[in-house]
Amino acid sequence: MALETNLSTLATLEYIPYIDDRGQLPEQFQGKIGVYAIFSQEKTLQFVGYSRDVYLSLKQHLVRQPQHCYWVKIQTIERPSRTILENTENAWIAENGSVPWGNGEQKEKWTHPIDVKVIMTPEEQAKYQNPANDELAQIKILKNVARRVEAEISTQLLEVRGLQMQIRFNPKLKEEGLLDLK
């Protein structure tokens, strides 16, 4: 089996706006397998990853780290090959000269659901930790915190960044204090 050799270096790929002038993510990558690099507004590399559906991954990253997702560079491949994807990801990180913060200690913030328990206000923490609460009361508090964080993310993406696509969070995860797209 021949390996794909037409993979680009990060420097040779074009910057693509994360959210285009119509308020959409790059739809041409829906269902596409590939490696992607996410950049800040100043075009500083933030994260490099790979996916079986680049579009869905970009959507997840935008919700988890909206303040860091302004530009993207993408290399797609026809057939799934973890080896090719990992090698390209590693080559791009090496080409950058340093590990982007999203691939280091902060990787969880890019790759895992948002844990609202760690971003509770002091008031929310006091309510949650009240010894009089049973499990049902705690779940209700977590759901409310998740809704607050969801509203903040939606405001940041919809109003500030002009996103025109619907963002829908998994309602079942809110009970656990987690936010992730459905």
N, C-alpha and C positions, 0 to 999 in steps of 0.2 A: 504494500500500500504506500503510495507516494504522499509525503506530507505537503501541505500547502506552503509554498515558498513566496507567495506574493503578499506577505504580511508587511505592513508599513511600519516605519518608525513613527514615534509619536510626533516628532518635529515636522514630518511631511504631511500629516493629516490636517484637514481644514477644521477651524473652530466652527461649531454649529451652535446657534443660540439654543439654550435649554428650553426657553419658552419663546416661540416665534411671535411675529407681529399680529397674528390672529389669536394669540393666547393659548396655543397648542404646543404639546411636546412633539419631537420629531417622529411623526406617525409612520414614516417610511421604514422604521426599525421595529415595527410591531411584528412579533413572531420570528424575528431574526436572531440568529446565534452570533455572539461576538464579544469583543473586548471593548471597554469604554473607559475614557478618562474624563473626570468631572473637574471643572475649573471654577474658581471664584470670579467675581465681577472684574477683578484686576488680571484675570487669566493666570492665576497661580494654581498649580495642580493641587487638588484636594483629596482625590480618591481615584484608584484604578480598580476596576472589577471586570468580571465576565459573567455572561448569562445565556440561557437558552432562549430568553425573550428580552432583548435589550430594552425595548420600550417599557415593559412592566417594571423592570429593575430601575430605570430612570424615574419612573413615577414614584416608586417606593422611596428612592433616595431624596427626591424633591420634598416629599412629605416629612421625612426624618430630619433633613438638613437643608431647609429652604434657603437659609441665609448663605449657603456655600455653593449653590447650584445655578450657575449663570451661563456656562459654556460647556460643551462636550465635544470630544473627539471619539470617533467610533470606527472600529475595523470589524466587519462581519466576515463570517466563514460559512461555507455551504453545509458542511456536515459536522455534527458535534464531535469534538475531540478535546477532551480535558487537557491532554498534553499540549496541544497547540495553544489553547486558551491560557493555560497557566504560564507557558513559556513566553507568550506575548505580554501578559500582565507583568511578569518579572522583568522582561526586557524594557518595558516602558518605565517601570519604577527605577531601574538601573540608569536608563537614559536621563531621567529627571535629576539624578545625582544625589538624591536623598529620598527617604521613604515619606510619601505624603502623610499628613497628620491623620487622614481617614483610613490609612492602611496600617497605622501603628497602634498606639494605645487606645485610640478613639474608634477603632474599627467597629466595635459593637454599636456605636451610635449610628453607623451607616448601614449595618447589616441585620440588626435585630429590631423588633417592634419597640416603640417608644414606651418606656416604663414611667407612668405618671407618678408613681410613688416617690420617685427621687426628685420630682419638681413640684411637689405639693407646697402650698403656702403654709406658713406657721399655723394659721387658723385651721386649715384643712388637716394638717398633721395632728393637731390637738383633738379635733373631732374624731378622726380616724382611730387615735390611740385611747380614746375615752374608755375606761374599763367597763362602763355600763353598756357598751355596744355589744350586740351579738353579731354573728357572722353576716346575717342579712343586712344589718345597719352598716357594717363595714363595706359590703358590696355596693350598697346604695351610695355611700360616700365616694368610693372609687369610681363608680359610673359618672357621678357628678364632676369629679376632677377630670376624668377623661373627656367629658363633654366640654369642659372649659378649655382644656388644651386643644381639643379638636377645633373649637371656635377660633382660638388664637391662630392656629395653623391656617385655617380657611381664610381668615382675614388677611394674614400675611401673604398668602398665595393669590387669593382672588382680588382683593382690593389693591394691595401694594404692587404685586408682580403682574397683574392682568391675566391670570390663568382663566381660561374659559371652559375647561373641561371639568366634569364632575369628579369630585374626590369622595369616595365612599369608604368609610371605615367599617371594619368587622365588628358588629354590635356585641357578639359573644365574648370577644376579648376584653371589652371595656369592664366587664365584671371582675376581671383579674387585674385591672389597672394597666392594661396594655392597649396601645393604639397601633393598628396596622391596617393596610388597605384590604378590602374584601376582594 
